[in-house]
Amino acid sequence: MSLIPGPATSPQDRLSSLTATVTELTKTVQQGMAQQKQFLAARDNMNSY
């Protein structure tokens, strides 16, 4: 038995989980921006009447 444990997460695992996190963040930001655009458009429509 070796006393040195292998890394719990390999660099590839860390990279893929980081990539997944960034992807989720990007999706969230894009959704937020789309909602803000819809809100601003609706507000502009109300102001134009």
The 8 nearest C-alpha neighbors of each residue, nearest first, counted from 0:
[[1, 2, 3, 4, 5, 6, 7, 8],
 [0, 2, 3, 4, 5, 6, 7, 8],
 [1, 3, 4, 0, 5, 6, 7, 8],
 [2, 4, 1, 5, 0, 6, 7, 8],
 [5, 3, 2, 6, 1, 7, 0, 8],
 [4, 6, 7, 3, 8, 9, 2, 1],
 [5, 7, 8, 9, 4, 10, 3, 12],
 [8, 6, 5, 9, 4, 12, 10, 13],
 [9, 7, 6, 12, 13, 10, 11, 5],
 [8, 10, 12, 11, 6, 13, 7, 14],
 [9, 11, 13, 12, 14, 8, 15, 6],
 [10, 12, 14, 9, 13, 15, 8, 16],
 [13, 11, 9, 15, 10, 14, 8, 16],
 [14, 12, 10, 16, 11, 15, 17, 9],
 [13, 15, 17, 11, 12, 16, 18, 10],
 [14, 16, 18, 12, 17, 13, 11, 19],
 [17, 15, 19, 13, 18, 14, 12, 20],
 [18, 16, 20, 14, 19, 15, 13, 21],
 [19, 17, 15, 21, 16, 20, 14, 22],
 [18, 20, 16, 22, 17, 21, 15, 23],
 [21, 19, 17, 23, 18, 22, 16, 24],
 [22, 20, 24, 18, 23, 19, 25, 17],
 [21, 23, 19, 25, 20, 24, 18, 26],
 [24, 22, 26, 20, 25, 21, 27, 19],
 [25, 23, 21, 27, 26, 22, 28, 20],
 [24, 26, 22, 28, 23, 27, 21, 29],
 [27, 25, 23, 29, 24, 28, 30, 22],
 [28, 26, 24, 30, 25, 29, 31, 23],
 [27, 29, 31, 25, 30, 26, 24, 32],
 [28, 30, 32, 26, 31, 27, 25, 33],
 [31, 29, 33, 27, 28, 32, 26, 34],
 [32, 30, 28, 34, 29, 33, 35, 27],
 [31, 33, 35, 29, 34, 30, 28, 36],
 [34, 32, 30, 36, 35, 31, 29, 37],
 [35, 33, 37, 31, 36, 32, 38, 30],
 [34, 36, 38, 32, 33, 37, 39, 31],
 [35, 37, 33, 39, 38, 34, 40, 32],
 [36, 38, 34, 40, 35, 39, 41, 33],
 [37, 39, 35, 41, 36, 40, 42, 34],
 [40, 38, 42, 36, 41, 37, 43, 35],
 [39, 41, 43, 37, 42, 38, 36, 44],
 [42, 40, 44, 38, 43, 39, 37, 45],
 [43, 41, 39, 45, 44, 40, 38, 46],
 [42, 44, 46, 40, 45, 41, 39, 47],
 [45, 43, 41, 47, 42, 46, 40, 48],
 [46, 44, 42, 43, 47, 48, 41, 40],
 [45, 47, 43, 44, 48, 42, 41, 40],
 [46, 48, 44, 45, 43, 42, 41, 40],
 [47, 46, 45, 44, 43, 42, 41, 40]]
